[in-house]
């Protein structure tokens, strides 16, 4: 049986087209819309998050802040994080504390449970009320920073740097035994220990002022940091620095 070319062409035209499935149409539409919408939203979110994370407690900018004392600059760390916490990652590294944010170091000093002995006529025993409760102490320090900003209209991080600088002693004494006789000798203090002593005295002043008192720990810390930043003689940390340096001066 012989077919003509015209008949074959007609049959090809009459072949019905298979319609595309609905799933294929939805996939095609989604692939067309993705490059238009997603990059804009993702870039906006990343920029917002990056700017948000650079502020301490999501409020205070630490960029460009530094201590005036050149001996403390290398040991004062200010990280661009909303809540500074390195989770002890550099615990076994050399000069571990110099890589820890100064705000986190102050938090660790406040978490102490008390001295168990008399300091300025008081026995500080908190029975572990703050030991290990880092999140609680972080919120307390955040509240203290808010009070500092309201009272001084300054960046509380800068006020803390000034307080630590004024509370850091330069000289101390050590006991030496020679020929059966022990006596005190004046020695210089390293920058790392100067910073440790200053932070410890600031934290201890806040704990003592709020112990068995209506004043909260946040209010006591804010008051102590403000007084120490002004180098006031009413500050406990400044008093301790003056006392230590006076004793060292006599032992020269």
C-alpha angles and dihedrals in degrees: 000000000000123000124199123229091242092058091052093052092050091052092051090054092049093056106111118236116243108239118232117252120254091241091058091050092051092049091049092050092047092050090052094049098045100074090048100052112025104058092054094051095043094050092049093051093048093051092048092049094047092052091044096051095052093068120085109241083357088282114067128064115221097183113125095008118134141151121261092225106089092205091062099043095084092051100045111089122192113184124196096239132120092226112019113221126138093181092228094292094147094041096124097039124105115268089011096171093054088066094052120095112254091231090054090049090054089050090053091051092051092052091071115120097224139285099262090217137079117281117176090345095310133104109215112207117154094168093229096307091145103022111123093357097116097155091053092050090046091058090047091054091046089055090048090053090052090054091049091053092050093049100041104022088224136115103276091215090060090047089053091051091052091048093051091047092053093044097050112102121220099203135033138172132246129193116247125189116208126165093350092307123106122202139160123263127194114242135176121251125231119239092247093056092044089059092045093051093047094050091045093052093047091051093044091051090055092048092049095047093051096041110113089347137115089236112099123232091248092054092046092050092047092050093048094048092049093049093046092048089055090048088236119175088226090069114100093213092052091048091053091049092051091047094050093047092047092053091047091050091055091049095055 
